[in-house]
Amino acid sequence: MTPPVLTIEERSNIEAGSWFSKLSAPLREAILSRASVRRVADGALLVARGSPPDEWCGVASGSVRISSVSLSGKQVSLTYVEPGIWFGDISLFDGLPRTHDANAHGATTLLIVRKPDFQDILNRHVELYEALLRLNCRRLRLMFDVVEDLNTRPLAARLAKQILLLARSYGVPEGEEIRIGLQLAQEDLAQLLGASRQRVNQELKAFERDGAVRIEPTRLVVLSKDKLLAIAAR
């Protein structure tokens, strides 16, 4: 059987990624030449918490839901990995088990670099060390931003900011509107914000009355980025 290959759109998503696109041409080619293509269905388990680190992954299309389990045993969404983003390198560096579950959110295509290949690329391209250090510094800054927002900003501001981030990562322009392509229930949004679904629902309805968004089943449509920016700045 012929191994799967990336479509033109999927390869474009990888090559245009904000991190990957800044690598040197030889390093980009080394990564792509060692990576295999894996297509998975919605909900497929990609990584299980506690499993040994053996793969480095890049999202070529679709999305990956990173989640954890609460003390009550409930699965809680922490973030979604969009096309062009790579993940899984932290455990490959420290050798410790995976800290979270990762599931496909919608039909998803991944580039998979096995651990021995990842280590060989590191040995041949020292540039990758510095590039991954910058990537993880960015992740750390984003994490601190989330913690700061959670403790200092009202829910409306955090929700507006989250919708703008989703629109940037998954937005599909439709005239003057932006449809968020990622399918999310209000419960999913609530988990990302550390709030209840009821409170998120109330804020979304207020946004809709203000003309900032339109609420559709499992979808959000941004009607006014300016109004969302004003709310996020409060």
C-alpha positions in Angstrom: 0.0 0.0 0.0 1.3 3.4 -0.9 1.9 5.5 2.2 -0.3 8.6 2.5 1.1 12.0 1.5 0.1 15.5 2.4 -2.3 17.4 0.1 -1.2 20.7 -1.2 -3.3 22.5 1.4 -2.0 20.4 4.2 1.6 21.0 3.2 0.9 24.7 2.9 -0.5 24.6 6.5 2.7 23.1 7.8 5.1 25.3 5.8 3.2 28.5 6.6 3.2 27.7 10.3 4.6 30.7 12.3 7.3 28.5 13.9 8.2 26.1 11.1 8.4 28.8 8.5 11.3 30.5 10.3 13.5 27.4 10.2 16.3 27.1 7.7 15.4 25.3 4.4 17.8 22.3 5.2 16.1 21.8 8.6 12.6 22.1 7.2 13.5 19.5 4.6 15.1 17.2 7.2 11.9 17.3 9.3 9.6 16.7 6.3 11.8 13.8 5.0 11.6 12.0 8.3 7.9 12.6 9.0 5.1 10.2 8.1 1.5 11.2 7.4 -1.2 9.9 9.6 -4.9 10.6 9.0 -7.3 10.0 11.9 -11.0 10.3 12.5 -12.8 12.7 14.9 -12.2 11.7 18.5 -9.3 9.3 17.8 -6.9 9.1 20.8 -3.4 10.3 19.7 -1.6 10.4 23.0 -2.7 9.0 26.4 -1.7 10.6 29.7 1.1 8.6 31.3 2.2 7.0 28.0 5.9 7.0 27.1 7.1 9.8 24.8 7.8 8.3 21.3 6.5 10.8 18.8 6.7 14.5 17.8 3.6 15.7 15.9 2.7 18.5 13.6 -0.9 19.3 12.8 -1.4 19.6 9.0 -5.2 19.8 9.1 -8.1 19.5 11.6 -7.3 20.1 15.2 -6.1 18.3 18.3 -7.8 18.6 21.7 -5.5 18.6 24.7 -7.3 17.6 27.8 -6.9 16.5 31.4 -9.2 14.8 34.0 -10.6 16.7 36.9 -10.7 15.4 40.5 -14.3 14.3 39.8 -13.2 12.3 36.8 -14.5 14.7 34.2 -12.5 15.2 31.0 -11.6 18.9 30.7 -10.4 20.7 27.5 -7.3 22.8 28.1 -6.4 23.9 24.6 -6.8 23.1 20.9 -3.8 22.7 18.6 -4.4 24.2 15.2 -2.8 23.5 11.8 0.8 24.5 11.5 1.6 23.8 15.2 3.9 21.1 16.5 3.6 19.4 19.9 5.0 16.6 21.9 8.6 17.8 22.1 8.7 18.5 25.8 8.4 14.8 26.8 10.9 13.8 24.2 13.4 16.2 25.9 12.9 15.2 29.5 11.9 11.6 28.9 9.0 11.7 31.3 5.5 10.3 30.5 2.9 12.4 28.6 1.1 14.8 30.9 -2.2 15.1 29.0 -4.5 13.3 26.7 -4.6 14.4 23.0 -7.6 13.5 20.8 -8.4 14.5 17.2 -11.1 17.2 17.1 -12.7 16.6 13.7 -11.0 14.7 10.9 -7.3 15.4 11.4 -4.0 14.9 9.5 -0.7 14.8 11.4 2.9 14.7 10.5 4.6 12.1 12.8 8.3 12.1 13.6 9.4 9.1 15.6 11.7 9.6 18.6 14.9 8.1 17.0 14.4 10.4 14.0 13.7 13.4 16.2 17.0 12.8 18.1 18.9 12.2 14.9 17.6 15.5 13.5 18.7 17.3 16.7 22.2 15.8 16.3 22.5 16.8 12.7 20.8 20.3 13.0 21.8 22.1 16.2 19.5 24.9 15.1 16.5 22.8 16.1 17.5 23.1 19.8 17.4 26.9 19.7 14.2 26.9 17.7 12.4 24.6 20.1 13.7 26.7 23.0 12.0 29.7 21.4 8.9 27.7 20.9 8.7 26.6 24.5 9.4 30.1 25.7 6.4 31.3 23.7 4.3 28.6 25.2 5.4 29.6 28.7 4.5 33.3 28.0 1.1 32.3 26.8 0.5 30.1 29.9 1.4 33.1 32.1 -0.9 35.3 30.1 -3.8 32.8 30.7 -3.1 32.6 34.4 -2.9 36.4 34.7 -6.2 36.8 32.7 -7.9 34.2 34.9 -7.0 36.1 38.0 -7.3 39.7 36.9 -9.9 40.0 34.1 -13.7 39.6 34.0 -15.2 36.7 32.1 -16.5 38.9 29.3 -13.0 40.2 28.5 -11.5 36.7 28.6 -14.3 35.3 26.4 -13.8 38.1 23.8 -10.1 37.5 23.8 -10.6 33.7 23.3 -13.0 34.2 20.5 -10.5 36.5 18.7 -7.8 33.9 19.2 -10.1 31.2 17.7 -11.0 33.5 14.8 -7.3 34.1 14.1 -6.5 30.3 14.2 -9.6 28.9 12.6 -11.4 31.8 11.0 -12.9 31.5 7.6 -13.7 35.0 6.1 -17.2 35.3 4.6 -17.6 38.8 3.4 -17.3 41.1 6.4 -18.0 38.1 8.8 -15.5 35.5 10.1 -16.9 32.1 10.7 -14.9 30.1 13.3 -14.3 26.7 11.6 -13.5 24.9 14.8 -16.7 23.1 16.0 -17.1 24.0 19.7 -19.9 23.6 22.1 -20.5 26.2 24.8 -19.2 23.7 27.4 -15.9 23.5 25.5 -15.6 27.3 25.6 -16.4 27.2 29.3 -13.7 24.7 30.0 -11.1 26.8 28.1 -12.0 29.7 30.3 -12.4 28.0 33.6 -16.0 29.1 33.9 -19.5 27.5 33.9 -21.4 26.9 30.7 -24.3 29.0 32.0 -22.1 32.1 32.6 -20.5 31.7 29.1 -23.9 31.4 27.6 -25.0 34.6 29.3 -22.0 36.5 28.0 -22.3 35.1 24.5 -25.9 36.3 24.3 -24.8 39.8 25.5 -22.2 39.7 22.7 -24.9 38.8 20.2 -27.2 41.5 21.3 -24.3 44.0 20.9 -23.7 42.8 17.4 -20.3 41.4 18.1 -21.0 37.7 17.3 -23.7 35.5 15.9 -24.4 32.2 17.8 -25.0 29.1 15.6 -25.2 25.5 16.7 -21.6 24.5 17.7 -20.3 27.5 15.7 -19.6 31.1 16.3 -19.5 33.9 13.6 -17.6 37.0 14.4 -19.6 40.0 13.2 -17.3 42.8 14.6 -13.7 42.3 15.6 -13.6 45.9 16.8 -16.4 45.3 19.3 -14.7 42.1 20.5 -11.4 44.0 20.9 -13.2 46.7 22.9 -14.7 44.1 25.2 -11.4 42.3 25.6 -9.7 45.6 26.6 -12.0 46.2 29.5 
